[in-house]
């Protein structure tokens, strides 16, 4: 291998390693620094900045922040809490269902933060180790990104696949069915193979003796006002408008022939309109929007995508020929290997949308996928869920949040980095989602 390529790989992995160690927005900082080193020191041309992905995330987050300020997120969390507390015996299945649905609705997995304490409380009440439902729920919130109609990853991939004969509604249907089923199969398997009895966990017993475990307190009644409910309805209508418009302009559907406003612009403008309507009708104080938890985490996500996706695109663009050669020779013979490529890229690039944007164009070119020859496009559809491998390194915010909020100590990170509570359910969920993707795609 050429010494220059080795140095480039060292810079790529080094920047990602530093970013992971810094955590949070530091991933974006380190990504930008990596681009600088690759460009100035190693002669690589900086890649494309994923402005469309960043702006879609920003517009969706802006709308959700207004909804949070109006009390809409609290309302959704309260509904989810009631479902969990009324059916505690099924916590291993309902916890991932709740986080999955919240992510589908909001387009961000960070909504899982609000459910983590509730899952811990319900599990403790049932003498179930919280690590079991928590691990599945966190993974489900990540995989659901690949089926959410307002996520940047889905919007990007549908834009790529539509010219190859895949309609927007069909893609949503495939990804919703396969990812949800994959999460539920994983929940079933984890329930069978996991040690469920909380009282026998030695770390829990030690923490209990030291008084570090809080007793389960049950459901907190919450007063929900009319503006909270109204904000949820406004956001829901906005999401439905996104789905309708994206479907209507899809070449395979063709309800709108002369498209004046392209999909990305329509989604961004719809989400900003939703924010404006919530602000006006729910009397939200605009000065407080930037202070919401959702807005802060969303803007951090934008910087992370900017840095790490730019870094990834810089490296991939510089080695397009090598990647094309590998893809054309290997992936064409073994389609499932595309899922492995997506998986490995996602664990480094730390974003579903960034991974899809970095890898997909090169794979499309390598496999010779065109409108006239779209046969291999099914591989991208089936393997898309694999871009959700953000759980592999135990540094993702919701993963860390679950570890910190589980006062029983059952959700933990092992000494060998990868042996944490989320690895096995994460790998299983992606495996089943991709496998089901190939099965469903075979029916088309």
ROVEXRO-83205 format. One record per residue: residue in three letters; x, y, z of N, C-alpha, C, O, CB in turn. Coordinates in steps of 0.02 Angstrom, whole numbers, plus 50000, padded with zeros to 5 digits. Each point is the difference from the previous one (the first is absolute). Glycine has a CB too. Layout:
N
alaXYZXYZXYZXYZXYZ
...
This chain:
444
unk500434994050000499575006050000500445006250000500505000350036498584993550026
unk500745011149898500385006349995500035003550067499515000250037500145000849843
unk500945001850136500115003450064499525005950008499795001550056501404995049942
unk498635006849947499555005750005499304997850021499675003450040500995002449871
unk499114988550063499354997450019500004998150074499515001250035500304994649848
unk500735001250140500054998250071499955006250044499664999950051501054990249919
unk499645015350010499975006250039499295002950000499775002650051501444999649921
unk498464997449971499325002649995499524996150046499575002950032500665000749849
unk499854989950120499584995850044500145001650073499555000350041500444990649872
unk500665010250103500185001850069499675006650021499755000650056501344993249931
unk498925011049967499685006550015499254999250008499705002750047501205003349890
unk498794990150018499284998850004499804996950066499575002550036500404996149840
unk500354995850140499834996450062500215004050062499664999850051500474989349888
unk500445014450056500235004150056499525005650017499855001250058501314996149910
unk498585006049979499525005450011499364997450032499725003050045500765003249857
unk499294988050073499404997050028500114997950072499565001050042500104995049844
unk500935001150128500154997850068500015006050048499724999650055500954990849899
unk499655015050026500025006050042499305002850010499815001950056501345000849902
unk498454997349988499325002550005499584995950048499615002750040500485001549845
unk499994989250111499634995550045500215001250072499584999950045500324991649863
unk500745009550103500245001350068499745006650027499835000650059501194992749916
unk498955011749981499735006550021499254999550014499745003050047501155002949886
unk498764990450024499284999150007499615006149977500295005449991499934987050104
unk499135006749895499565005549981500235003749938500174997049949499545004050170
unk500295005649886500185004249944500744999249981500215002049945498905006150091
unk501294989050009500704998849986500114995649939500525000449968499705000850152
unk499294994549864500064995849940500015004349937500384998749954499024991950105
unk500205014649941500005004749944500645003949996500285001049946498494999950064
unk501485001550049500635003750002500574995849971500385002349957499215004050144
unk500464987549922500544995649979499954998449926500504999349965499564995950150
unk499325004149860499904998749929500265005749957500324998849949498684994450079
unk500865013049992500255005849963500765000350001500315001749950498655004450078
unk501334992350029500734999950005500294994649955500535001149970499405003250149
unk499734990049877500244994649956500005002149927500464998349963499114993550120
unk499915011949896499975002549931500595004649986500314999849947498434999450054
unk501425004950049500565004849992500664996349991500405001749956498985006650115
unk500734986549969500624996249995500044996249934500524999949967499514999050159
unk499414997949855499994996349937500135004649941500334998149952498864993850098
unk500545014349953500085004649945500695003349997500334999849948498465002250059
unk501425001050048500625003850000500624995750005500525001749971498865007550081
unk500584985349984500594995950011500064994049953500554997949982499395005650135
unk499484993849862500024993949960499715000949930499934995249962499974998550144
unk499955012549876499825001549931499334997549976499894999649939501285000250042
unk498374998650064499334997749979499545006049990500005004750040500164984450022
unk499445010749885499525005249987499414999350048499714994650005500645005949873
unk499475004850159499444999550046499364997749965499855002249944500665006950125
unk499124986549964499394997349970499435005050003500095005850019500284982850013
unk499045009049950499415004350000499705000550070499954995050036499825001849845
unk500055009250138499665000950064499274998249991499685002549953501135006850082
unk498904986450008499314997849991499485005250023499644999050049500764989249966
unk499585017449948499565005450021499274997950003499635002150045501175005849905
unk498984988050002499304997950000499824996250064499485001250030500554998349845
unk500414996050145499884996150061499995004650061499554999550042501014990549907
unk499925014550056500055004550057499385004550005499735001050054501524998849936
unk498545002949953499435004750001499344996450014499565002950032501065004349887
unk499314986650059499404996250016499974998650075499485000850032500534993949853
unk500565003250143500034998850073499835006450037499604999950047501274991249937
unk499425014649995499885006350035499275002149996499735002350050501435001149923
unk498524995849970499305002149993499534995650041499535002550031500735001849854
unk499874989250115499584995450040500095001550074499525000250038500574990949873
unk500545009950110500145001450070499675006750021499755000650056501334993049935
unk498925011349964499685006450015499264999150015499735003150046501115002849882
unk498834989950032499284998850010499884996150065499545001550038500294998549838
unk500594994850136499914996150061500145004250063499674999050051500654990649886
unk500155015050058500165004350057499405004450019499855000950059501364999249907
unk498455002449983499395004050013499474995650033499655002250046500615005349856
unk499684986350073499514995450030500184998350072499564999650043500224995649843
unk500865003950128500214998750069499845005850045499774999050057501144993749900
unk499215013450019499865005950040499255000850014499805002550052501215003049899
unk498584992250002499285000350009499744994350045499415000050018500505005449870
unk500524990050130499804994450043499824993749962499784995150030499825013250050
unk500494991849853499814994349960500404993850014499724994550002499935013449913
unk501004992850094500424994150015499824997050067499994993850007500935011149924
unk498944999350118499784997450065499364996049994499904995050034500645014850022
unk499014992649901499374996549988500124993149970499714995150021499715016049962
unk501034988649967500164993649969500334995250049499854994150002500285011849888
unk500324996850151500334995950050499514997450052500044994350022501015012349960
unk498484997750036499494998050049499574994249973499854995350037500125016450008
unk499854988649891499624994649969500414993650001499754994650016499645013649910
unk501264992450057500444994250000500074997150070500014993950009500615010949893
unk499444999550148500064997750069499394996050021500064994750031500645015449996
unk498714992349955499384996550019499984993149968499784995250031499625015949979
unk500834988449928500024993549966500464995250037499824994250010499945011349879
unk500824996850131500484995750034499764998050069500054994250020500875011249916
unk498834999450102499794998650068499374995650004499914996350048500595014549986
unk499084989549915499404995949999500154992849977499594995550011499745014849967
unk501244988749989500174993449975500724998250018500414998549956498785003049949
unk500984998650160500704999150021500294993149982500614999449991499165008550101
unk499814986949903500254993349985500304999649930500414995649987498734999850090
unk500675009249880500234999849931500525005449986500065002549944498834992850021
unk501475006650087500475005649995500534998849945500215004749967499614997650155
unk500404991449869500524998649951499765001249928500415001249956500064990450122
unk498895008149911499725001249934499745007249992500095003149948499614984750046
unk499985014750058499705006649996500525005650001499915005249969499074990250086
unk501575003549981500525005250003500295001649931500035005849981500254990450135
unk499924998749844500235001649932499455002649955500145004049955500734987450059
unk498515006449996499455002549959499925007650012499925003849952499494985050054
unk500625013250057499915007050017500565004349970499875005149969499554991550137
unk501215001449904500555004049974500014999949924500195005049969500474992650134
unk499154996949867499974999449927499495004949972500145003749953500194984250054
unk499075012250023499465004449976500195007350009499875004249956499284986950071
unk501145010650030500205006950013500515002449948499975005749976499814992750146
unk500694997249860500505001849950499695000649931500175004649962500704989650106
unk498685001349915499655000449935499645006749995500025003349947499834984250050
unk499845014650057499615006150001500445006249997499855004749963499274989450102
unk501425005949973500425006050007500605000249954500275005449988499364994950129
unk500584994049856500575000049956500675000450035500515001149967498775004049950
unk500734994150148500635000150039499964994950056499494999450034500695012749938
unk500364984250038500024995050053500095002950070499954996450049500504995949868
unk499695014250086500115003250065499365000250043500045001350060500875005549887
unk498514992150022499384999750038500014994350051499635000050048499755004949854
unk501064990250087500054994350046500245002150069499874996650049500374996049854
unk500115013150101500245002450065499445000550051500074998150058500825008249883
unk498544996250036499445001250047499694993550025499675000050052500115010749889
unk500324983850022499704993750019500454995750043499764995350032499595005249864
unk501305000950105500474995750037499834999550075499984994450026500905008849891
unk498995002350118499834999350071499364996150012499944996350049500635014549971
unk498954989949935499364996550006500124992449992499734996050038499645014149918
unk501024988149995500154992849988500344997050061499854994450020500255007749856
unk500375001650153500354997650060499514999050057500024994950035501035011149929
unk498504998850047499514999650054499544993949992499894996350047500165016249965
unk499684986749928499544994549987500354993350008499724995350029499625011949893
unk501274992350053500384993750005500134998350073499934994250021500605008149867
unk499675002650152500134998750071499374997650035500024995550042500875013349958
unk498544994149982499374998050030499814992849985499644996850038500015014949954
unk500604985749951499864993249979500574995150017499994994249980499295010449928
unk501234997950129500594996050017500364997549936500264994549998499195002150110
unk500555007749841500344998549936500635004349996499985005950017498924991149926
unk501645000050036500615003949991499885005449947499854998349943500884991750091
unk499335016349983499865005349952500444999749937499815002749948499855004250147
unk500914989949910500454999649942499674996649940500175001649943500794998150136
unk498584995749934499694996349945499545004649959500125000949940499944988550127
unk499415013649963499585004449960500365006349978499855002649945499174993050117
unk501445007049978500365006149982500424999049937499995004149954500034999350166
unk500344991149878500454998949942499604999349936500205002749948500624991750128
unk498625002149926499594999149940499685006749981499965001649941499814986350090
unk500015015950019499665006449986500485005049968499815003549953499424994350144
unk501385002649928500495004749972500174998049928500035004449956500444997750159
unk499634991549873500144997649932499415001549954500105002149943500654988950104
unk498645007849977499415001349959499945007349980499795001649945499644988950112
unk500775014049989499975007149986500495002049945499895004949964499754997250154
unk500914994249876500505001349948499794997249933500065003349948500834996750139
unk498864993849913499794996849938499395003349970499925000249939500564989050103
unk499085013650000499405003249976500155006149956499585002149960499834994050142
unk501195006749905500205005649957499964998049926499845004249958500925000150133
unk499384989349894499994997749930499294998649975499924997249946501224998050072
unk498365006650021499304999249978499585006250014499405000049985500714987750036
unk500205017550006499635006150016499935004449939500495001549967499924998050151
unk498985002649865499905004149940500315006950004500075003449949498894990550034
unk501245008350077500305006750007500744999750020500295005150018498594999350013
unk501434989749965500714999550016500415001649937499794998549945499984992950145
unk500805011849920500435001849944500244993949962500095000349939500265009950124
unk499774984349972500244993949968499494997249951500174998249943500514999350158
unk498695002249920499474997449957499885004649940499924997749944499554996750155
unk500535012149914499895004849947500554999549947499865000449940499555007350141
unk501204991449941500554999349953499944993549959500055000149939500695006650139
unk499154987749957499994993649966499414999449952500074997149946500494997850152
unk498865007849920499444999849953500145004149938499814998149944499415000450152
unk501145007049913500195004149942500464996249953499965000949939499915009250131
unk500574985849959500464996049959499634994449964500144998649941500795004150139
unk498614994049955499694993949974499415001149954499844995749959500544999050144
unk499285011049902499415001149959500134999749925499594997149964499995010050128
unk500984995749883500134999449928500094992749976499984998749940500555012650066
unk499564984250041500104993049982499354995950007500024993850000501175007250037
unk498245002549968499364996649999499694998650068499474996950004500914998249893
unk499955007150157499734999050067499625006350021500295005450005500664986650026
unk498405007349982499615005850020500105001550073500184995650040498975001749872
unk500745008950107500075002150070499554995950046500254997650052500045014049908
unk499064987550025499584996050045500244992750006499984997150054499065010249914
unk501204989949976500244993050003500614999450045500064995350039499495002749845
unk500915006850110500604999950041499835000750074500264996450042500395008549863
unk498914999950111499805000850070499684993650026500144997850056499685014449925
unk499764984749978499674993850020500494994550014499944996550051499085006849882
unk501474995850023500514994850010500405001250064500094995550040499995003049836
unk500155007750133500425001550057499624999850066500274997950051500445009049875
unk498674995450074499594999650061499884992750019500084998250059499375012749912
unk500364985049981499864993050014500614996350024499984996550051499135003849863
unk501455000450050500594995950016500355002350064500214995850039499935002249840
unk499915008550132500355002350060499594998750063500284998150052500295010749880
unk498774992250064499594998750059500004992550016500074998150058499205011849914
unk500654985949977500024992850011500684997850027500044995750043499125002749865
unk501385004750065500664998350025500095001650073500304996150037500135006049850
unk499305003550135500055002050071499584995350044500214998250055499975013749910
unk499244986150011499574995650040500294992950005499954996950053499055009949912
unk501294990749981500324993450003500595000350049500114995350038499545002249843
unk500715008050117500565000950046499765000150073500304997050044500325009349868
unk498824997250099499725000350068499814993050024500114998350058499465013249919
unk500154984449979499814993150017500614995950018500014996450051499005004449873
unk501524999750035500604996050012500365002350064500224995850039499905002549837
unk499935008250134500335002550060499634998150063500314998850052500135010749881
unk498904990150063499604997950057500144992750016500004998050058499115010349912
unk501004987649978500144992950010500694998750028500094995750043499135001949863
unk501285006250070500704998450018500275004050058500544998450026499634998649856
unk499495008250139500265004450053499804997750069499484996850010500485012749910
unk500474992050128499834998950070499555005850022500225005750005500884988150018
unk498285004649991499505005250012499945002050073499825005650016499574990049886
unk500754999850143499885001150072500475005450027500614998950006499004989150006
unk500125017750004500405005650026500304998450068500575001950014498715006049923
unk500354988650105500224998850069500634995750004500345000050051498485000949984
unk501354995549912500594995750001500625003349972500544997149999498714993249991
unk500685016049987500585003549972500455002550056499775003850042499554999649857
unk501314994450104500445001850056500145007650005500035002750055500494986049933
unk499565014549956500135007250001499395003850027500075004850038500734994049864
unk498614998950078499395003050026499964999250075499815004750036499614993049855
unk500754996350135499974998850071500495004550038499845002550054499824985649923
unk500935012949995500495004450032499745007250002500065003450051500874989149909
unk498805009849984499745006849997499395000950046499895005450028500534995549853
unk499204993850127499425000250044500215000850072499705003950037499674988949883
unk501165003650101500255000550068500305006950014499965002550056500274985249942
unk500065015249950500315006650008499505005749994500175005950007500884989449948
unk498325003050032499475005149996500025004149936499785005749999500244994750123
unk500264996749825500065003649936499424998849953499965003249947501274996150067
unk498324996250005499434998449956499375003250028499814998850058500734990349908
unk499145014849993499385003350021499414995249992499984996349951500505015050017
unk499064988750078499414995649993499565002349943499975006049984500074991450138
unk499614997949847499555001749946499425004150028499714998250051500604991349885
unk499515015950031499495004650026499354999849960499505002950022501415004350018
unk499084989549903499394999549962499885006049955500425004449994499114988750097
unk499885006849877499835005149951499875006850032499635000550049499884990549879
unk500805014150045499875006950022499435002949959500045000349939501175001150096
unk498275000849999499465003249964500235006849974500355003650035498794990350036
unk500665007849869500235006149969499405003849972499574997049968501544997850005
unk498875011650039499475004149973500215002549931500485003749993499144999850123
unk500014994449834500155001849931499515005349977499394998950001501084989649974
unk499795017350004499545005349978499864999349925500304995949965500145011750125
unk499104996549887499764999549931500545001649949500024997049946498855006150095
unk501575001649975500515001949951500514994449988500294999549946499565012550089
unk500264983850016500454994349992499714995149949500354997649956500075003850163
unk498954997149889499664995549953499975003049930500104996549951499234998850144
unk500535011249902499965003449935500684999749964500024999049939499085008650106
unk501444993449992500664999949968500164993149971500314999649947500075009250133
unk499404986049954500114993249974499614998949935500264997249952499924998650166
unk499205006649881499594999349940500295003949942499994997649943499005000850129
unk501255007549942500315004149946500614996449972500094999649939499505011050115
unk500834986749990500604996549977499814993749961500304998549949500345006050149
unk498864991849927499784993949966499745001549930500154996449952499574998650159
unk499885010349883499755002049934500585001949955500004998549940498925005650112
unk501594999349976500595001749961500364993849974500214999949942499915010450126
unk499954984649974500324993849979499604996749944500284997549951500195001050165
unk498875001449892499574997049948500055003949934499984997049946499244999050144
unk500845010549915500105004149939500664998349966500044999749939499285009550113
unk501194989649988500654998049972499924993449962500244999449944500375006450150
unk499064989449937499904993449969499605000749936500174997149948499884997350164
unk499405009649891499575000849941500385003349943499964997749943499045003150132
unk501355004749940500355003749947500564995849970500094999749939499625011150118
unk500684985949987500554995949975499744994349958500334998049951500355005050150
unk498744994349917499704994649960499745002749934500064996749948499644997350157
unk499995011949897499695002949941500505001649945499854999449941499265005250132
unk501494997649947500515001849950500444994249981500445000649957499545011050087
unk499924982649988500404994149984499874998049928499424999549979500544996750142
unk500575002749840499904998149929499564993849992499644999449950501475005550026
unk498934990550072499614993849994499265001250014499584996149979501424997550055
unk498845011950001499305001750015499755005249950499484999149968500704998450154
unk500195008049873499875004949948499365004050006499725002049949500924990749981
unk499125008650131499405004150008500145007349981499575003449972500044989050120
unk501005009949922500205006849981500534999349945500544997450012499215007450105
unk500084997549824500444999249942500545005449998500604998449996498464996349942
unk500735011550064500475005649996500205002150071499675004150031499834999749858
unk501054993550134500225001350069500375006650003500545000749971499544986850052
unk499625017350012500315006650007500455000150062500565002649998498465002849945
unk500734991850112500384999750063500264992950009499614995450010499685013950041
unk501374989649946500274993350010499884997450070499825003850045501054998849869
unk499244990950095499834996750063500365003250060499675001650049500154987949887
unk500835011350060500385002650057499755006950021499895001350059501104992249904
unk498915010849988499765006850014499294999850030499845003950045500885000549862
unk498874991050068499314999550025500004997750073499625002750040499984994749844
unk500814997750132500024997550068500265005350048499725001050055500474987449901
unk500345015150024500265005350043499495005650010499905002350057501254995049903
unk498525004749987499515005450006499394997850040499715003950038500695000849853
unk499394989050100499434997450039500164999850074499585002050042500074991149859
unk500945004750116500194999650071500065007050031499805001050058500794988249919
unk499685015649986500045006850025499315003150007499875003950045501264997349902
unk498424996950007499315002450004499654997150062499635003450035500324997549840
unk500194992750138499734996850061500235003850062499615001250045500384987649897
unk500665012950059500265003950057499655006750007499855002150055501244992349930
unk498785008949959499665006550001499294999350026499785004150040500934999849864
unk498934990950073499314999050022499964998550075499575002550035500144993449849
unk500754999850139500014998450072500155006350040499695001250053500684987049923
unk500105015950000500185006250034499415004750006499875002950053501304995849905
unk498465001949987499435004849999499404997350038499725003450043500695000849846
unk499384989650095499384997350028500084997750072499525000150038500174996449847
unk500915001450134500114997650068500355005350044500164998750058499914989749897
unk500035017550016500295005750036500664998350033500105001050060498755003149960
unk501604993349939500674998250023500455006150001499985004249954499884984150000
unk500555012450097500485005550004500624998249959500384995550017499195007950098
unk500515000249830500544998449954500705000350033500454996349982498835008149926
unk500805000150139500645000850033500214993850039500594999250016499185012849991
unk499754983750009500164994050040500134993849957500234994950026499075009950064
unk500574995749845500074994149957500714997450000500124993950005498955010349923
unk501425000350066500704997849997500244997050065500534996950001499675012049915
unk499434992050138500214997250064499724993250015500164997150052499925014449987
unk499494985849916499714993450013500524994549991500505000949965498395003349997
unk501004990250072500464994449996500054997249929500534998249977499214999050143
unk499695002649846499994997449931500405004449954500384997449958498494997650063
unk501075011649985500365004649956500754999250011500394999749952498645008450050
unk501184991550061500724999350015500284993649971500525000049969499325006750135
unk499814987749908500244993649975499984999849924500444997049968499174997450137
unk499895008949865499945000149928500565004049967500274997949949498515001050063
unk501405006750017500545004049972500684996550009500445000649958498895009950066
unk500744985950031500604996050009500044994749945500534998849972499445003150154
unk499464995049859499974995049947500205003049932500344996749961498764997350102
unk500685012149924500185003449937500755000949993500294998849947498605007150055
unk501444996350053500725001049998500364993449993500514999449965499375011050105
unk499864984449964500314993449995499964997449928500494997449973499215000250147
unk499725003249849499924997849930500455004049955500314997249955498504999550068
unk501235009949988500445004249960500724997550002500314999149947498945010750075
unk501014989150037500694998050007500144993049977500454998849959499625008950134
unk499564987549933500164993049987499794997949930500354995949969499535001750153
unk499565005049852499804998349932500475003149949500154996949949498665002350089
unk501415006849975500485003349956500664996149999500304999049947499175012250077
unk500744986650035500614995950005499924993549961500444998149961499805006950151
unk499204991749898499874993649966499975000849925500284996049963499115000150137
unk500275009249877499945001249928500685001749969500144998149943498685005850074
unk501594999750021500675001749975500414993649987500334999449949499635011550115
unk500024984549984500374993849993499714995649944500374997449958499935003150163
unk499044998749879499684995749951500095002749929500154996249954499005000350132
unk500785010149906500085003149934500714999149974500104999449939499015008950091
unk501374991650015500694999149979500174992949980500524998849969499765010550105
unk499294986049943500134993049984499414996849965499854994150010500915005250089
unk498905004649861499414997649965500154994049955499624995249999499935016450003
unk501004988649963500174994549954500104993450036499764994849978500775013549946
unk499834992050133500114993950039499354997250027499884993949999501265010250031
unk498435000449995499364997850028499564997149945499654995150011500445013650080
unk499924994649851499604997449944500234993149979499594995649986500235016149975
unk500834987350038500274993449981499784994750049499804994549980501195011149967
unk499044996050118499794995250051499254998549994499794994350002501115009950074
unk498715001149915499274999249997499794996049938499584995650004500295015250057
unk500434990949882499804996649938500204992750000499654995849971500455014949969
unk500464987650092500244993249999499704995750056499894994049992501165010249958
unk498824998950106499804996150060499265000850017499654995050007501515006450035
unk498615004849964499305001150021499514997449948499474997550017500895012550048
unk499824990549871499564997549948499904992450006499474997449983500915011949942
unk500134987250100499944992850010499694998250067499644995150005501365003449922
unk499155005550123499744998850068499645006350025500305003950037500634987749987
unk498445009449957499655006350016499985001750074500015005950018499304991949883
unk500684997150142499965001450072500625003650026499985003050054499304986949958
unk501285009849951500605003550021499915007650002500355003550035500324987149918
unk498845011850008499865007250002499775002050070500165005450024499534994549855
unk499944995750155499795001450068500605000550046500015004150046498914989949933
unk501595001850009500615000250041500365006649989500265003050047499844984549947
unk499935014849943500325006449984499635005750035500315004250031500074991249858
unk498965004750106499605005150034500124999750075500075005250033499064994149876
unk500884994750119500084998950072500665003050024500025003850048499284985749945
unk501255008649973500665002350021500075007649991500325003350041500154985549927
unk499245013949979500045007249988499605003850053500215005250024499934992849853
unk499284999350141499565003450049500325000350069499935004950036499074991349899
unk501364998550084500315000050066500555005150005500205002050055499524985949957
unk500545014349930500525005150000499725007049986500215004850032500604986549929
unk498725009149992499745006649981499465002650047499855005950000500414991249882
unk499454998450159499575002250056499355003449978499715003950039501324997350026
unk498754997549875499385003149976499714995849944500364998149953500055013450079
unk498944987049971499684996249947500035003749934500184997249948499074997550136
unk500575011849918499995003949939500705000949971500094999549939498905006450103
unk501504995550001500695000949977500274993649968500345000349950499845008350140
unk499664985749940500234993649973499684998749931500354998249953499794997350164
unk499215005549879499664998949936500285004549945500114997849944498854999050119
unk501165009549955500245004749949500724998649980500205001349943499025007250103
unk501184988950000500714998749985500094993849957500434999949956499875005550151
unk499304989549904500104993549968499574998949938500234997249950500074998450161
unk499075006749892499514998249948500205002049929499974995949955499185005250132
unk501075005249900500165001949931500534995649968499964998249941499745013450088
unk500814986650010500544995849974499754993049985500194997049949500645009750116
unk498734990649978499734993349989499545000049938500024995349960500045002350164
unk499555007649868499565000649942500414999949936499844996549952499325010050115
unk501394997449932500435000349941500354993349989500074997849943500095014550076
unk500084984650035500374993749994499584994349973500234996049961500495007850134
unk498654996049927499564994649980499655001449934499624995949974500225001450145
unk500295008649854499705001849935499255000850003499654998549952501274995549995
unk498845008550110499285001050007499795006449965500265005450015499754988450096
unk499545005749842499735005749963499254999249992499724994750016501385006949923
unk498585003650036499284999549987499854994649948499484996850002500395015450026
unk500604986949925499914994949949500194993050025499784995049973500445013749941
unk500204991050138500224993650028499965000250077500515000450034500264997849866
unk498625001750127499915001050072500004993650042499845000250059499525009849912
unk500824984449999499904993550034500334999650068499714997350047500244997649841
unk500675007750118500364999450064499805005050053500285000050055500654995549879
unk498605008950050499795005050049499704996950062500005003050054499805004949853
unk499934986050086499694996750058500504999050056499804999850059499414994549864
unk501435005150061500514999150052500015005950048500054999150060500644994049860
unk499275012950052500005006150041499385000350045500045002050058500625004049853
unk498774992050061499385000050038500054995050058499835001750057499525001549840
unk500874990850089500034994750050500515001450055499884998550058499774993549855
unk500915011050068500565001050048499985006650037500425001350043500254991549884
unk498855011550058499995006850027500015000250076500325004350029499064999149870
unk500284991950133499975000050074500694999450032500085001950058498794993049934
unk501625002449971500674999050028500365006650014500524999950033499534989349906
unk499705016450035500325006450015499865002250072500225005450021499694997849858
unk499734992750158499825001750069500474997150052499824999650059499015000949903
unk501774997750018500474996850047500365005250043500614999750009499554991049910
unk499465014050108500295005250042500134997650071500315003550041499115005049890
unk500354985550084500044997350068500664996250012500154998350057498615000949945
unk501624999549946500594995750006500505002850050500214996650046499624999549836
unk500365010250108500435003450049499555002950055499535003749984501364999149927
unk499234995650151499545002050054500075007450020500125001650058499924986749983
unk499885016149910500085007150013499425004249973500005006150007501234992249989
unk498274998449974499435003749973499595002850058499924996650051500064996149845
unk499755013450098499665003350057499454995950033499994999550062500275011049882
unk499284986550016499464996250032500264993750034499734997850051499485006749863
unk501324992650058500304994150031500315001950067499894996550050500334998649836
unk500165010250115500305002350063499475002050050500074998850060500945005149877
unk498464999350038499455002050044499684994150034499835000350059499965009449868
unk500134984850036499704994050029500454997150055499754997850052499674999849839
unk501235002450097500484997550050499975004250063500004997450056500754998249853
unk499235011050082500025004550057499345000150039500005000750062500825006349876
unk498624992350028499355000550033499764993550030499515000050038500225008949883
unk500594985550064499824993650030500354999450068500574997850004499274996849882
unk499815007450166500325000050067500104993050028500314999250052499175011949968
unk500254983749946500114993250024500694997449980500244995150028498535002849965
unk501555005349959500664998049978500014994149951500534997549984499865006650123
unk499014993749870499994994249954500175001949929500234995949961498914998950112
unk500765011649909500185002449933500705002850004500115005350030498684997349939
unk501694994050002500695002150011500434998849939499824996449953500045001150167
unk500735005649882500504999249947500574995850027500275001350054499425009949895
unk500494983650015500524995450023500705002749992500105005549973499144985349997
unk501245005550053500705002149998500285000049929500495003549985499654992050129
unk499555000749841500284999249933499645004449949500024998649940500294989750089
unk499375017049994499675005049958499384997349964499455002850007501655002749979
unk498994989149975499444997549960499524995650040499444998949979501315001649922
unk499474996950156499564995550039499555004050046500044999650061500844991449934
unk498685013049974499515003950038499304997349988499904995549959500845014650034
unk498784992650043499324997349999499645000749933499514996649988500445006150132
unk500295001749837499645001649938500264996449938499675000049948500105011150102
unk500814985749956500324997249940499604994249970499845000149941501265003450107
unk498744991649993499644994149974499315001849973499854998249943500774994850138
unk498965010649958499345001849970500075004449938499594999549955499924999850159
unk501005004949884500095004349942500174996049938499715001049946500675008050129
unk500094986449931500204995749944499414995749977499884999249940501315000750102
unk498444997350006499434995949983499465003949963499744997749949500494995350151
unk499625013049924499485004149969500185001849929499584999849955500115004750158
unk500944997349876500215001749931500014993749957499795000349942500905009250102
unk499544985049982500014993849961499304998149977499904998649941501104997650124
unk498525003949980499324998049982499675005249953499634998149955500274995850155
unk500245012449902499725005249956500254999349929499625000549952500315007250147
unk500734991049894500294999249933499764993549968499824999949941501205006650096
unk498974988150001499764993649973499285000649976499844997649946500944996250132
unk498805009349962499315001049980499955004749940499554999449958500084998750160
unk500855006649878500025004649943500104996249935499675001549950500775007450124
unk500024986349926500114996049940499394995849982499834999149942501395000550085
unk498444997850025499404996049988499455004249969499704998149951500614994650145
unk499565013249934499475004449975500165002649931499575000249956500155003150162
unk500914998849872500205002649934499924994749945499885001649942500925006250115
unk499284985949963499924994649952499294999349974499884996849949501044997550106
unk498605008849982499294999649979499835005349948499484999649968500244995950144
unk500725009649880499865005449953500224998149929499925004049954500215004350140
